[in-house]
Amino acid sequence: MSEPAIDYRAVFHALPGMVALLTPELVYSDANDDFVTNSGRPREGLIGRYLFDVFPDNPNDPSASGATNLAASLRRVLASGERDTMALQRYDVESADRPGEWEERYWSPINAPVLDSEGRVVLLIHRVEEVTELIRARGRAAGDRARVLEAELYTRSRELQEANQRLRQAHARERSVALALQDAMLPAPRLPEHHQTAVRYQPAVGALNVCGDWYDLVELPDGTMSVAVGDVVGHGLAAAGVMGQLRSALSAASLTSTGPAKALEALGLYARSVEGAESTTAVSVHIDRTGGTLTYSSAGHPPPALLRHGGTVEFLDRATDPPLGARPEHVARPQAQHACSSGDTLVLYTDGLVERRHEDIDVGLARLAESLAAHRTLGPEQLADALLLDLLPAAGATDDAALVVIRL
């Protein structure tokens, strides 16, 4: 038996409580029956009109701020794509029957986004809980005491609104610092135009857009290229600080060492003097396009993947040693070579791309290989995006992830 069709427009208009739909330009697109009734405005006085032309602040009250606060909330929703719950607002409304007369109203609004398939805000849901009658009833029942409580309630709500705004501003400043730190520590690779390379960096959810994962690409004096990725234990600014030191050290070591194993040996010695660098994993690959070889070494890191032109995937896993600082004494690291051809694609990544809790790493590697084969015809930029879409959880990554894709 087929399910009956639902008339969502009828459902919207029957919703209890005041609900309106606004365009990103803050123009009324629709309003349910309760909104029309309780706002004191006919439907034709709402639809197609700018919100604050219909409900401006009271020009006779210099302290009126309902419209200003509501506009700020709606802008936050448009910018963040997230719901915003406002504190109790006093919002004077001009009488529809007696122009020039303003009625004191109390509203508790919630504003929420409607997103399209690409995550853009296409509509705003503006829901208002009308509490004016409740406050008036209290006033009639208890006289002066109720008016005092009403004033205190309103004052506390305003204080909460202002505190929330200060927190948002502080978060915005902190995020700005984090973004500047990210740009300084993980700049876009500056390689000759003939190199087809894409890099991606995806911090864990709630990590302020900085993390301990890194990538690095360096043109070496002999004409080959060194590419590396690494993963510092932890998240956030502390891990990012360690990451910056190790990334710079490995970049310098790659320029002066005879191969990736020697570079990782030097990095391991340096990591002993860096607090928080213990158990860092890293992998370095030197690419010789002329000779058709990949020389690599890994310090406890997931193996790079080589996507062949025909669609098969091979993992570079024959030169893996423990993470940095895992051994009490210095030991030479292993190094291996792997043949490559023009048109192949080399992919380096950190474990956040493939690992899942309670799942064997081989399952994640198989998932990576399957995604690479499915998107083998894509260029590096498109392939990098496809890998993130296929492999990272839709709800957001719980671990940081860095990714480098190079067409050989």
N, C-alpha and C positions, 0 to 999 in steps of 0.2 A: 504493500500500500504506500503510495507516494505521500510525502509530507505536504501539508497545505502551504501555499505561498503566503508569505508574510508581507503585508502592506506597511513598510517601514515608515512611510510618510504619516500614515494614520497613527502608528505607534508614537512617533515623535510628537505629534500634536496632542496626544492623549497623556503624555508624560506628566506626572504630578510635579509641581514646582516650576519655577521660571527658568526656561532654557531658550537660548538664542544661538543662532549660527552667524558667525562673522567671517567676512573675507579677510585675507592678509592686509587689506587696506582699511580694515575696521569698518566696513560697510555691512549693514544688516542683510544677510542672505535669506534668513527665515527666522521665525519665532513661534514657539508653541502657544497653545491657547492660554495657558496660565500666565505666560510672559505678557501677552497682549492685554489680558484682563488686569493684572496687578500692576503693570507699568503705567496704566492710565493713558496709553497711546493706542490709537487704532492701527490695524495692520498696515494700512497704506501710509501711516505716519512713521513706520519703521523700515519696511523693506526697501532696499535701495538707497537708504540714507546713511550718512556718516554717523557713527555712534555718538560722538561728542557734539554733533549738531543737534541731536535729539535730546541728549542728557549732558549739557555743559555744567560746569561748576556755577554755583550761585554768585553772580557778580556783586551782590550786595554784602557778601561775607568774605572779608580778606583772608580769613583762616580756612576757607573751604578748600579741600584737597581731594575729594572723592574721585573726581575725573582724572586728576594728576596721578593718583595712586593706581587707578584702574589702567590707565594708559601704560604705566611702567610695567605692570603685571603682564599685560598683553604683549608688550615688546619682548619681555623675557621669554614668553612661550614661543613667540616667532623665532627668536634667536637660538633657543636651546632645543626646541621640539619636545619640551617636557611640561608636565602639568604644573600649575602654580596656584596654591591655595592662599587666598588673601585673609588678613585679619578683618575683624568687624569694621565696616566702614560707615561713617555718617555721610549721606549723599542727599543733599537737598534737591528736590525735583520741582520744576516749575509746573504749576497747575495747567492742565490742558484746557480747562474751561475759563480760567481767570488769568490770562497772561500777566506776568509781573508779580504774581504771588507764588511764593516758594514754600513747599511743604518739607518738613524735616523727616527724612527716612533713614532707616538703618538696614544695611544689606551685608550679607556675608558671601562674597563671590568665590567661585572656583573657575579657573580658565584652563582649558585643555586643548591640545592640538589634534587635528585630523591629518594624518600623513598619507602621502601617495606611495606608490611602490618603490620610489627612490628615496624615501625618507624626508621629502620636502613637506612643509606645512602648507596645506591647501585650504583649510578652514580652521576656525577657532570655535570651540564650544564654550559658551559663556553661560554658566549656571549661577543663579542668584537665589539665595535663601533670604526671604523677607522676614525680618525680626522686629519690624517697627511696632506692630501691635503688641508683641510680647513686652517690649520695653514700656509702651504706654500703659498696658494693663498693670504692670508692676507699680508704675507711678500713681495710678488711680487707687491702688490697694494700700499703698504704704506711704504716700505723700512724700515728705522731705527725705526720709531715709532712702526710699527707692530712687529718688533723683540723685542722691549722693552715690548710691551703688551704680546707677546708670553712668554717671560721670566717671567713676573709677573704672568701670568696665571699658568704656570707650577709651579712656586714657591708657589703660593697660594694652588694649588692642593696638593703639597707635604706637606705643613703645615697642611692642612686638614687631610691628611692621617695620619700624625704623631699625631695630636690631637685625632683622632678617636682611634688610637692605645693606647694612654695614657688613654682614657676613658675606653677602654676594660680592660686594666690592672687594673685600679681602681675598675671596676665592679667585676673583678675576685677576687681581694683582699677582697672586701666587701662581696662577696658570700662565700669566705672561712671562714671569721669571722662568718657569719650567720650559716653556716653548723656546725662550732665548737660549737656555742651557742645552736643550736638544739640538738646536740649529748649530751651536758652537761645537758640540761634541760629535755630531753625526752630520757633517755637511754633505751636500750632494757630491757624488764623485765627479772629478774633473778629468775626464779621459778624452783621448782623440775621438773625433766624430765617427771613425770607422768601427769603434767598439759599440756593440749593441748590448746595453746593460740596463737593468732595472733594479732598484733597491726599494725595500719596504720595511717599515718599522711600526709595530703594533703593540703598544703597552697593554698590560693587563687592565681590566676594568677597575677604575678608581685609582689609577697609578699616576695621576697628574700629568700624563703624557710624557713621562720620562721613565726610563727603566735601565736595567743593567745589561741588556743585550746590545751588541754592537756589530757593525760591519766595517770593512775597510778594503779599499782597492788602491793599489800603488803600482805605478809604472816603474820597473826596475832598470838599473843602468844597462843591462845586457839586452834590453828590448823586450823581455818577457814581462808578465804582469803577475803580481801577487794579489790574491783575494783571500780574505779571512772573515770569519764570524766568530763571536765569542759570547759567553753567557756568565755573568756574575751572579752569585747566589743572592736572592733578595730582590726587592722592588723599590721604586721611589728614588728620592734624591740621593740617599746614602749609596745605594747600588750604582746610581748613575755617576757619582763622583769616582768610585773605584773603576768603573767602566772606562771613563775618560782617561785615567792614568794608564790602564792596561792597553787600551787601543793605541794611544800615542806611542807607548813603548814597543808594541809589536810592529807598528808601522816603521819605526826607526830601525828595529832589528832586522826587518825584512830587506831593507835597503843595503845593509852591510853584511848580512849572513850569506853563506853559500847555498842555502836551501831552506825550505820550510821547517825541517826538523831542528836545524841550528837556531832558527829564529824563535821557535817555541821553547827551546832550551834556555835561551837568553831571557825570554819572557818569564819562564818559571823561576829563574834566579831572582829577577826583579820583583816578582809577585811576593816573594818571601818578606820583603820590606814594606809591603802595602797592606795595611790593616783592612780586613774584609775581602781580600783577594783569594783566600783559601777556597779550594774546590772549584775555582773557575774552570770552565771548559772552553776550548777553542780549537778551531781547525784552520789550517792555512794551506792554500793550493797555489803553486806557481804554474802559470799557463804559458807554454811555449807553442805558439800557433805555427811557427815555421817548422818545428820538429814534430808537431802533432803529438805532444805529450803533456800530461798533467802530473806534476810531482807534488805529493801531499804528505801531510803529517797531522795527526789528531791527538789532542790532549783530552781524552774522555768525552769527545763531542759526537753527536749523531753524524753519520757518514754523509758526505756530499753525494748528490745524485747526478748522474750523467744521462741525459735524455738523448738517445741516438736519433739521427735524422729519420730513421724508419719507424720509430715509436717505442723501441725497447728501452728499458731503464736499467742502468747498472749503478750499484752503490760502491763508493770508494772506501772500503773498510779493511784494507790490509796493512794499515799503519796506525793502529790505535793504541794509545798508552793512557795511564791514569790522568786525572785532571791536574792542574797546576797546584804545586805544594802538597800533593798527596803522598809523596815519598819523603822520608826524612833526609835522604842523601841525594845528591845530584846524579842522575843516570841519563846517558844519551838516549834520545828519543828515536823511534823508528821512522823510516821514510819509504815511500813506495811510488812507483810510476804507473800510469795508466794511459793507454793510447786514446787519442781523440781525433776527430775529423771535422773538417769545415761543415757547418750546418748543425753540428751537435749543440746541445744546450747544457751548461753546467749550472746546478742549483745548490747553493749553500743556504743553511737555515739554522735556527735555534730550536730547542726542543719544544717550545711553546706551540710550534706549528703542527707537530705530529703526536706529541704525548698526551694521553688522557689518564686520569686516575683509574686505578683498578683495570688497566688494559696493558697488555704486553706491547713493548715498543715495536715489535715486528708488525703488529696490526696497523700501527700508525704509519710505518714505512710502506706497507702495502697500499694503504690509502693514498699516500703521496705518489707512489708509482702509478697508481690507477689514474689519478688526476692529471699527472704529467702526460701520460699516454693519450688521454682523452683530449687534451688541449695542445697537442704537439705542433699543430700548424700555426699557433699564435706567436706573435712577436714577444720579446721579453716583457714589455710593459703590460700587454694584455694577459700574458701568461701569469705574471706576478699577481695581478688582480684576481684571476680565476682561481689560483691556488689559495689565496686568502679566503675567497668566498666558499670554496669547497671544503677547506680543512679547519677553519676556525669556527667555534660555536656561534650560532646566530644570536645568542643572548649576550655575547661578549666573551673575550678570552679571559681565562683565570690565570694565565701565565703570559709573560712577555714573549714576543716573537719578532725576530729579524729575518729578512729574506733577501738573497741576492740571486739574480737570474742573469746569466751571461750567454749570449749566442756566440759560439766559437767560429 
